[in-house]
Amino acid sequence: MTADDSLGGRLDDDDYPAYTMGRAAELLGTTPGFLRAIGEARLITPLRSAGGHRRYSRYQLRIAARAREMVDQGTPVEAACRIVILEDQLEEAQRINAEFRRAATAASDDSR
């Protein structure tokens, strides 16, 4: 594996913290203060570089964008963050439920 292959894999990883706070704010069309606010509301927790700078992943930017849409529509930051967290929890619960149903159906089919 070459260095380029390793870098390409990291950049394709949705969880790789590739974006600085400034670049993340620019991509979202917001301010670094907004990113700090959603961090304080515990919606996302950026990783820190060796120098202590916040670094964001593409996954975190997608979550931040969802919160920003709500804030732009007049929802307070804290409320938007809580809504996004609850939406993610619901999505995860539905995914787990679907897995259990598939497993139960497969077990039922096997016992016939």
Contact map, one row per residue, 1 for C-alpha under 8 A:
1110110000000000000000000000000000000000000000000000000000000000000000000000000000000000000000000000000000000000
1111110000000000000000000000000000000000000000000000000000000000000000000000000000000000000000000000000000000000
1111111000000000000000000000000000000000000000000000000000000000000000000000000000000000000000000000000000000000
0111111100000000000000000000000000000000000000000000000000000000000000000000000000000000000000000000000000000000
1111111110000000000000000000000000000000000000000000000000000000000000000000000000000000000000000000000000000000
1111111111000000000000000000000000000000000000000000000000000000000000000000000000000000000000000000000000000000
0011111111100000000000000000000000000000000000000000000000000000000000000000000000000000000000000000000000000000
0001111111110000000000000000000000000000000000000000000000000000000000000000000000000000000000000000000000000000
0000111111111000000000000000000000000000000000000000000000000000000000000000000000000000000000000000000000000000
0000011111111001000000000000000000000000000000000000000000000000000000000000000000000000000000000000000000000000
0000001111111101010000000000000000000000000000000000000000000000000000000000000000000000000000000000000000000000
0000000111111101000000000000000000000000000000000000000000000000000000000000000000000000000000000000000000000000
0000000011111111000000000000000000000000000000000000000000000000000000000000000000000000000000000000000000000000
0000000000111111000000000000000000000000000000000000000011100000000000000000000000000000000000000000000000000000
0000000000001111100000000000000000000000000000000000000011110000000000000000000000000000000000000000000000000000
0000000001111111110000000000000000000000000000000000000111000000000000000000000000000000000000000000000000000000
0000000000000011111000000000000000000000000001100000001111000000000000000000000000000000000000000000000000000000
0000000000100001111100000000000000000000000000000000001111000000000000000000000000000000000000000000000000000000
0000000000000000111111110000000000000000000000000000001111000000000000000000000000000000000000000000000000000000
0000000000000000011111110000000000000000000000000000111100000000000000000000000000000000000000000000000000000000
0000000000000000001111111000000100100000000000000000111100000000000000000000000000000000000000000000000000000000
0000000000000000001111111100001100000000000000000000000000000000000000000000000000000000000000000000000000000000
0000000000000000001111111110000000000000000000000000000000000000000000000000000000000000000000000000000000000000
0000000000000000001111111111000000000000000000000000000100001000000000000000000000000000000000000000000000000000
0000000000000000000011111111111100100000000000000000000000000000000000000000000000000000000000000000000000000000
0000000000000000000001111111111000000000000000000000000000000000000000000000000000000000000000000000000000000000
0000000000000000000000111111110000000000000000000000000000000000000000000000000000000000000000000000000000000000
0000000000000000000000011111110000000000000000000000000000001001100000000000000000000000000000000000000000000000
0000000000000000000000001111111000000000000000000000000000000000000000000000000000000000000000000000000000000000
0000000000000000000000001111111101000000000000000000000000000000000000000000000000000000000000000000000000000000
0000000000000000000001001100111111100000000000000000000000000000000000000000000000000000000000000000000000000000
0000000000000000000011001000011111110000000000000000000000000000000000000000000000000000000000000000000000000000
0000000000000000000000000000001111111000000000000000000000000000000000000000000000000000000000000000000000000000
0000000000000000000000000000011111111100000000000000000000000000000000000000000000000000000000000000000000000000
0000000000000000000010001000001111111110000000000000000000000001000000000000000000000000000000000000000000000000
0000000000000000000000000000000111111111000000000000000000000000000000000000000000000000000000000000000000000000
0000000000000000000000000000000011111111100000000000000000000000000000000000100000000000000000000000000000000000
0000000000000000000000000000000001111111111100000000000000000001000000000000110010000000000000000000000000000000
0000000000000000000000000000000000111111111111000000000000000000000000000000000000000000000000000000000000000000
0000000000000000000000000000000000011111111000000000000000000000000000000000000000000000000000000000000000000000
0000000000000000000000000000000000001111111000000000000000000000000000000000110010000000000000000000000000000000
0000000000000000000000000000000000000111111110000000000000000000000000000000000010000000000000000000000000000000
0000000000000000000000000000000000000111111110000000000000000011000000000000000011011000000000000000000000000000
0000000000000000000000000000000000000110011111000000000000010011000000000000000000000000000000000000000000000000
0000000000000000000000000000000000000010011111100000000000000000000000000000000000000000000000000000000000000000
0000000000000000100000000000000000000010000111110000011110010000000000000000000000000000000000000000000000000000
0000000000000000100000000000000000000000000011111000011100000000000000000000000000000000000000000000000000000000
0000000000000000000000000000000000000000000001111111111000000000000000000000000000000000000000000000000000000000
0000000000000000000000000000000000000000000000111111111000000000000000000000000000000000000000000000000000000000
0000000000000000000000000000000000000000000000011111100000000000000000000000000000000000000000000000000000000000
0000000000000000000000000000000000000000000000011111100000000000000000000000000000000000000000000000000000000000
0000000000000000000000000000000000000000000000011111110000000000000000000000000000000000000000000000000000000000
0000000000000000000110000000000000000000000000011111111000000000000000000000000000000000000000000000000000000000
0000000000000000000110000000000000000000000001111001111100000000000000000000000000000000000000000000000000000000
0000000000000000111110000000000000000000000001111000111110000000000000000000000000000000000000000000000000000000
0000000000000001111110010000000000000000000001100000011111011000000000000000000000000000000000000000000000000000
0000000000000111111000000000000000000000000001000000001111111000000000000000000000000000000000000000000000000000
0000000000000111111000000000000000000000000000000000000111111100000000000000000000000000000000000000000000000000
0000000000000110000000000000000000000000000000000000000011111110000000000000000000000000000000000000000000000000
0000000000000010000000000000000000000000000101000000000111111111000000000000000000000000000000000000000000000000
0000000000000000000000010001000000000000000000000000000111111111100000000000000000000000000000000000000000000000
0000000000000000000000000000000000000000000000000000000001111111110000000000000000000000000000000000000000000000
0000000000000000000000000000000000000000001100000000000000111111111000000000000000010000000000000000000000000000
0000000000000000000000000001000000100100001100000000000000011111111100000000000000000000000000000000000000000000
0000000000000000000000000001000000000000000000000000000000001111111110000000000000000000000000000000000000000000
0000000000000000000000000000000000000000000000000000000000000111111111000000000000010000000000000000000000000000
0000000000000000000000000000000000000000000000000000000000000011111111100000100110010000000000000000000000000000
0000000000000000000000000000000000000000000000000000000000000001111111110000000100000000000000000000000000000000
0000000000000000000000000000000000000000000000000000000000000000111111111000000000000000000000000000000000000000
0000000000000000000000000000000000000000000000000000000000000000011111111110000100000000000000000000000000000000
0000000000000000000000000000000000000000000000000000000000000000001111111111100100000000000000000000000000000000
0000000000000000000000000000000000000000000000000000000000000000000111111110000000000000000000000000000000000000
0000000000000000000000000000000000000000000000000000000000000000000011111110000000000000000000000000000000000000
0000000000000000000000000000000000000000000000000000000000000000000001111111000000000000000000000000000000000000
0000000000000000000000000000000000000000000000000000000000000000000001111111101100000000000000000000000000000000
0000000000000000000000000000000000000000000000000000000000000000000000100111111100000000000000000000000000000000
0000000000000000000000000000000000001100100000000000000000000000001000100011111110000000000000000000000000000000
0000000000000000000000000000000000000100100000000000000000000000000000000001111111000000000000000000000000000000
0000000000000000000000000000000000000000000000000000000000000000000000000011111111100000000000000000000000000000
0000000000000000000000000000000000000000000000000000000000000000001101100011111111110000000000000000000000000000
0000000000000000000000000000000000000100111000000000000000000000001000000000111111111000000000000000000000000000
0000000000000000000000000000000000000000001000000000000000000000000000000000011111111100000000000000000000000000
0000000000000000000000000000000000000000000000000000000000000000000000000000001111111110000000000000000000000000
0000000000000000000000000000000000000000001000000000000000000010011000000000000111111111000000000000000000000000
0000000000000000000000000000000000000000001000000000000000000000000000000000000011111111100000000000000000000000
0000000000000000000000000000000000000000000000000000000000000000000000000000000001111111110000000000000000000000
0000000000000000000000000000000000000000000000000000000000000000000000000000000000111111111000000000000000000000
0000000000000000000000000000000000000000000000000000000000000000000000000000000000011111111100000000000000000000
0000000000000000000000000000000000000000000000000000000000000000000000000000000000001111111110000000000000000000
0000000000000000000000000000000000000000000000000000000000000000000000000000000000000111111111000000000000000000
0000000000000000000000000000000000000000000000000000000000000000000000000000000000000011111111100000000000000000
0000000000000000000000000000000000000000000000000000000000000000000000000000000000000001111111110000000000000000
0000000000000000000000000000000000000000000000000000000000000000000000000000000000000000111111111000000000000000
0000000000000000000000000000000000000000000000000000000000000000000000000000000000000000011111111100000000000000
0000000000000000000000000000000000000000000000000000000000000000000000000000000000000000001111111110000000000000
0000000000000000000000000000000000000000000000000000000000000000000000000000000000000000000111111111000000000000
0000000000000000000000000000000000000000000000000000000000000000000000000000000000000000000011111111100000000000
0000000000000000000000000000000000000000000000000000000000000000000000000000000000000000000001111111110000000000
0000000000000000000000000000000000000000000000000000000000000000000000000000000000000000000000111111111000000000
0000000000000000000000000000000000000000000000000000000000000000000000000000000000000000000000011111111100000000
0000000000000000000000000000000000000000000000000000000000000000000000000000000000000000000000001111111110000000
0000000000000000000000000000000000000000000000000000000000000000000000000000000000000000000000000111111111000000
0000000000000000000000000000000000000000000000000000000000000000000000000000000000000000000000000011111111100000
0000000000000000000000000000000000000000000000000000000000000000000000000000000000000000000000000001111111110000
0000000000000000000000000000000000000000000000000000000000000000000000000000000000000000000000000000111111111000
0000000000000000000000000000000000000000000000000000000000000000000000000000000000000000000000000000011111111100
0000000000000000000000000000000000000000000000000000000000000000000000000000000000000000000000000000001111111110
0000000000000000000000000000000000000000000000000000000000000000000000000000000000000000000000000000000111111111
0000000000000000000000000000000000000000000000000000000000000000000000000000000000000000000000000000000011111111
0000000000000000000000000000000000000000000000000000000000000000000000000000000000000000000000000000000001111111
0000000000000000000000000000000000000000000000000000000000000000000000000000000000000000000000000000000000111111
0000000000000000000000000000000000000000000000000000000000000000000000000000000000000000000000000000000000011111
